[in-house]
Amino acid sequence: MYDSTINFTLDTICPWTYLAKKRLDEALRRVRSTSASEKVTFTILYQPYQLYPEATQEGEDKYAWYKKSKYGDSEEKMKMYTTLMSAYGASAGIAYKFGGTVANTLQAHRVVQYFQESKGPETADKLINSLYRQYFEEERHPSSRETLMRACSEAGIEEEEAKRVVEDEGEGLGETRGKIREQVSNGVDSVPFVVVEGRRRDLTIQGANEVEDYVKALEQIVKEST
């Protein structure tokens, strides 16, 4: 049995990484339902990256920020984007919304990294799922205390422990910043950035690829596992 780690570099305010995660999850479901599960185990480890590191914790209006920073303050281009993103989301079971607040994600990354280290990948996966849903589908702040506490609750973390980690904003902060710098030094300049480790070689997938692309990569890792 070969154990393959999937390093998934993301930012929790990136709509494309949410879409990529949904598609990768579906690809993993398909591959794990075959005899490949007898040859390879796949484990996702989440690596932090910040698309908007200069953002404040307070943040600003998400819709206005997108329109100004990404689409030249054009309402027409913004509507094209929201229509396209909504269609992509619907195909993956995501109900994208475009209101709310865009803000700094460092604290969200810190909490994910802390519990990924202390409780393992399954807990981190539940945290990521909650953070994505809250931000993109419920228009919640990406890294407020309330958002992070709710994510911890949904991940099965006891309230007392969650409160201690969430409220101690320095807990693991240096390590998280170091991991972000590491991603940059590894050449990551956009997300999603996915590296599937293999026995013979690693496969890198950039951007929100189709489910079939992820399936193909996973099957190649299985094929080369012996």
Summary of the structure (lengths in Angstrom):
residues: 226
radius of gyration: 17.6
end to end distance: 8.7
largest distance: 53.4
contacts: 718
relative contact order: 0.19
helix: 55%
strand: 13%
